[in-house]
Amino acid sequence: MNLNRCSKLAVALVVVLATAAVPAAAVSVSGDTPDSVEVDASQNLTYEVTDLYTDYDQWTLQGQTELTGVSWTVTLYDQTGAQIDRLTYNGQSFEQSIEASEDVNSVTVRLEGTVPAVESYSYDPAQSMTLASFAQVQEGGTSTTLTTYETRPYTQASDEARTAIGDAQDAIENAQNQGASVSGAEGDLEDAIEFYNSGNFEQAVSNAEEAESAANSAASSAERTDLIIMVGAALVVLLLIAGGVYWYLQQRDTYDKLG
């Protein structure tokens, strides 16, 4: 076997391996993804499921949510975009059969429900809930998660506390950048976060505001110290210059008298 033929075989093998390493396209899910949702607020969300038969010609679409008072409206479309069927499910989960033999080409899922109360708050990472999760279920029960949409539930009080803590963190960072000591402010900030995590948002706001005030005071003090140092340095320079000028004039006067 000559060298040229070996090279061609090697290139062909690399191409085959590279092709085999690329995973097949999966079922695609896209739709509404709010970063945060208010507790007790109604949600009306829509998702589209496409590329249905990349792995199987028949499977079951499963949807789940942590919303309450839930209604799912599942609409099936053919390749022309015409509606084949529309079905409604109640409850926090549903299952819908997807079959190529029925000409189903895409699916839209409309999710309606209410954001439940938060059981446990966390500042970092922020508390989260599953807004919608979709899975591909095969015959026999094997399930593959397609997409999960997480979001941050909040109340007006929790959001106010989160904003106050964020403002305090910014103030502390600014003070640190100016070389100020912020140990007191950091202590207040830690307390604020602990109160937030326990759900005591009023006290969290109070401590966060104290942390922000302490950090701003430290930053102002650092600025004044820097200004004093700069003014002092400038005065020293001026005195040195004045002394040099005086010495020069004294030397010149002495020289003139001797002449």
N, C-alpha and C positions, 0 to 999 in steps of 0.2 A: 504494500500500500504506500503510494507516494505521499510526500509531505503536503501537497496541495489538497489531495483528497482527505487527508486527516484533518486539515484545517476546516474544510467545508463541513465535515461531520461534526466537528467540535462546535462550530457556529450553530448548526442545526440543533444540536443537543441543548445548547444554551437557550435558544429561542423556545424550544419545547418546554423546558423547565420553567422559564420565565412566564410562559403562557399558563402553565399549570398552577403557578404560584398565585396568579391573579384570581381573587374570589369572584364567583358569579354575582351579578347584580341581585340585590335583595328586593323584597317587596318594599315599596316606597310609601311613606306616610308624611304628610305635611299639613300644617294648619295653625290655629291660633296658639300663641305661646306667651301669655302675659307674664311679666317678671314677678308681679305681686297681685294679690287679690284681697279685697276687704272682707272680713268676717261678716256673715249674714247677707252679703250681696249676691244677687242672682247672676249667673253666668250663662252666656249663650255662645257656644263655641262650635266651630265647624272644622272638620278634618277630611282630607282626601286621601284615598288609598289607591295607588296605581302599581303598574308592573306586577300584576297579580300572579302570574304563572312562571316566574323565574325558576322555581323549584318543583312545584306540584301543580297538577291540573285540577285538583280538588282538595280543599282544605277548609278550615273554619277560622273566621276572623273573630277574635275575642277582645272585648274592650272592658276596662275597669276604671273606676274613679273613686276619689274620696269625697266628692261632693255629695250632698244629701238631697232628697226629694228629686231624684234623677229621672230624666226621660231621654232616651236615645232614639233618634230618627235615622234609620239606615236606608239609603237610596242606592239602587243598583242601576248602572248604565251600560249600554252596549257600545260597540266600537264607533258608532255614528254619534254618540252622545245622547241617544234617546233613552228615556227612562224605562227600565224593565219592571221594576217593582220598588215599593216603599214600605218599610216595616217599622213599627214602633215597639220599643222595649222599655220597661220600667225597672228601676233598681240600680245598684251600683256596678253591675256587670251585664254584659250581653254576649251572645254568640250568634254569628251569622255564617251560614254555609256559602262558600265561594266555589263555583264550578264553571270550568271552561265550556262544558257541553251546553250550558244555558246562556252562552254568549255574554257573560258578565265581563266587562272590560275595565271598569273602574267603580269605586264605591265612595260615597260621601257619608260622613257620620256627623250628625248634629247632636251636640251634647248640651242639655239644659239642666241646671241644678243650682244649689245654694252652697256657699262656702261655710263649712262647719266651724264651730269654736275651736280655738287652738288649745290642745291639751298641755303642751310644754313649750315654753319660749326659749330661744337661744339667740344670743347676739352674733356670735361667730363660731361655727357657721350658723347662718340664719335658719330659723325654723322653716320647715318645708312640708309640702303635702303633694300627693300625686293628683294632678289635675286630670290627666288622662293617660292611660297606658294601653297599648295595642300589642297583641301577640298573634302568631300564626300557629294554630293547633292542628296537628296531623292526626290521621286516623290511628287510634291506639293511645292517644293522650299526650304524645310528645309535643311540647310547647316551646316556641322560640319567640322571645321578646323582639318586637319590631321597633318600637319607639316608646319612650316614657317621657311625659312632660311634667316636670316638677315646677312648683311655684311657691312664693313666700306669702303665706296668709298673714294678715295684720289687722289691728284695730287702730282707730285714730290715736288712742293713748299710746299704743306700742310704737306707732310710727313717729309720734312726737318724741318719745324717748330715744328711739334709734337716731333721729336727726340730731338731738342734743348731744348724744354720745359721739356721733361723727364730727360735730362742730368742735367738741372738746379735743378729740384726737388731732384734728387739724391745728388747733391752737397750740397743743403740746409740741407737735412736730415743728411748727414755726419757731417756737421758743427754743427748742433744742438746736435748730439751725443757727440761731443767734448766740449759741453758747450759754444759754441760761440754765440754771438748775431747776428741774421740774419734778423733783421727787414728791413734793406735796400734791401737785396736780395729778401726777400718775396714781397716787393713792386714792384720790377722789374718783378718778376715772375707773379704777378697778372696782370700787364700791358701786359705782353707777352700773357697770356691766353686771355685777352680781345681783343687784336689785332688778335689772331688766330680766335676767334669766329666771328670777323667782316670780316675775309678773307684777312686781311693785313698780309700776311705771312712773308714778308721781315722784317717788323718792329717787328713782333713776334720773329723772329730769333735774331734780334739785342737785344731786351730786355731780352730774355732768356739767351743769352751769357753774358750780363751784370750781370744778376742774378747769373749765375754760377761763374763768375769771383769774384763777391763780396762774395759769399759763400766760395769759396776757400781761399780768402784772410782772411776772418774771421776765418776759420779753421786753417790756418797757424799761425795767431796771437794767437789763443787759444793754439796752440801747443807750441809756443815760451813762452807764459806766464806760461804754465805748466812746461816747461823745466827750466825757471828761478826760479820758486817756488821750484822745486825739487833740483836744484843746491844750492839755498839758504838754504833749509832745511839741505842738506848734509853738507854745510859749518858750520851751527850752531852745528850740531852733532859733527863735527870734532873739533870745538873750545871748545865745552864742554868736549870732550875727552882729548884734549890737556890741558885744564885748570885743569881737574882732575888729569892728570899725573903730571903736574907742582906742584899742591898742595901736592900730595903724596910725590914727591921728596923733597919738601921744609920741610915737616913734618919729613921725614926720616933724612935729614941733621941736623935739629935742635935736634933731638933725639940723634944722634951720638955725637954732640958737648957737650951735657949735660952729656953724658956718659963718 
